[in-house]
Amino acid sequence: MTNQELQQLIEQISLEQFGQPFQHKTRFNKRLRTTGGRYLLATHDIEINPLMFSQFDLNNLTGIIKHELVHYHLHTRHLPHMHRDKEFKQLLKQVDGLRYAPRISKMQNQKKYWLYVCEKGHKIYRQRRINTAHFVCGDCKTALKLVRYDYLNNNQN
């Protein structure tokens, strides 16, 4: 799905569910990690996490779009538009939008680590890379060797 197709889908959902047009821009934002979408108060634009389209079905995507459109329509009418507000919860329930985005696969959210092994076999996991010519193992003071850059729980040799 392209940004243009997403724009058309949001405009269609806005007219069908809210009876009002969506007159601002929509785009996919791959920098969104833990959220399904984002409504930008300053510009009234909506950003959607592309993983919500690629990893889940269209029902989840429309639920997330409805959630962001609830923020949009309440904010443009100068009504309370935050998650905790009664008006937000009522309108979200009325249009059958998602309250929470589904969880993204765990591999997307896990941190990667540099794995170093010293000459005696001690393993050292680091978030930041180190200069192996300058640093040694803290336990046995032997030279370090970079093994790989990988997810922490996938470190089988």
Residue pairs with C-beta under 8 A, 6 or more apart in sequence:
1 9
1 28
1 53
3 26
3 27
3 28
6 26
6 27
6 28
6 48
7 25
7 26
9 61
9 62
9 65
10 22
10 26
10 46
10 65
10 69
11 21
11 22
13 62
13 65
13 66
13 69
14 20
14 21
14 22
14 69
14 72
14 73
15 21
15 22
17 66
17 69
17 95
18 69
18 73
18 95
20 73
22 46
22 69
22 72
23 44
24 43
24 44
24 45
24 46
24 72
25 43
25 45
25 46
26 45
26 46
26 47
26 48
27 45
27 46
27 47
27 48
28 47
28 48
28 49
28 50
28 53
29 38
29 47
29 48
29 49
29 50
30 49
30 50
32 38
32 47
32 48
32 49
33 49
33 104
33 108
33 109
34 104
34 109
35 49
35 101
36 48
36 49
36 52
36 60
36 64
36 67
36 98
36 101
36 102
37 46
37 47
37 48
37 49
37 52
37 64
37 65
37 67
37 68
37 101
38 46
38 47
38 68
39 45
39 46
39 68
39 71
39 72
39 75
40 46
40 47
41 75
44 72
44 75
44 76
46 65
46 68
46 69
46 72
48 61
48 64
48 65
48 68
49 64
49 101
49 104
51 104
51 108
52 60
52 61
52 64
52 101
52 102
53 61
55 104
55 105
56 102
60 98
60 101
60 102
63 96
63 97
63 98
64 97
64 98
64 101
65 97
66 92
66 95
66 96
66 97
66 98
67 92
67 97
67 98
67 99
67 101
69 95
69 97
70 81
70 88
70 91
70 92
70 95
70 97
71 81
71 88
73 91
74 80
74 81
74 85
74 87
74 88
74 91
75 81
79 87
80 86
80 87
80 88
81 87
81 88
82 88
83 89
92 99
107 151
110 151
110 152
110 153
111 127
111 151
111 152
112 149
112 150
112 151
112 152
113 125
113 126
113 127
113 149
113 150
113 151
113 152
113 155
114 125
114 126
114 127
114 128
114 129
114 130
114 146
114 148
114 149
115 123
115 124
115 125
115 146
115 147
115 148
115 149
115 150
115 155
116 123
116 124
116 125
116 126
116 130
116 132
116 144
116 145
116 146
116 147
117 123
117 124
117 144
117 145
117 147
118 124
118 136
118 137
118 139
118 140
118 142
118 143
118 144
118 145
119 137
119 140
119 142
119 143
119 145
120 137
120 139
120 140
120 142
122 137
122 139
122 140
123 155
124 137
124 138
124 144
125 152
125 155
129 146
130 144
132 143
132 144
132 145
132 146
135 144
136 142
136 143
136 144
137 143
137 144
147 157
148 155
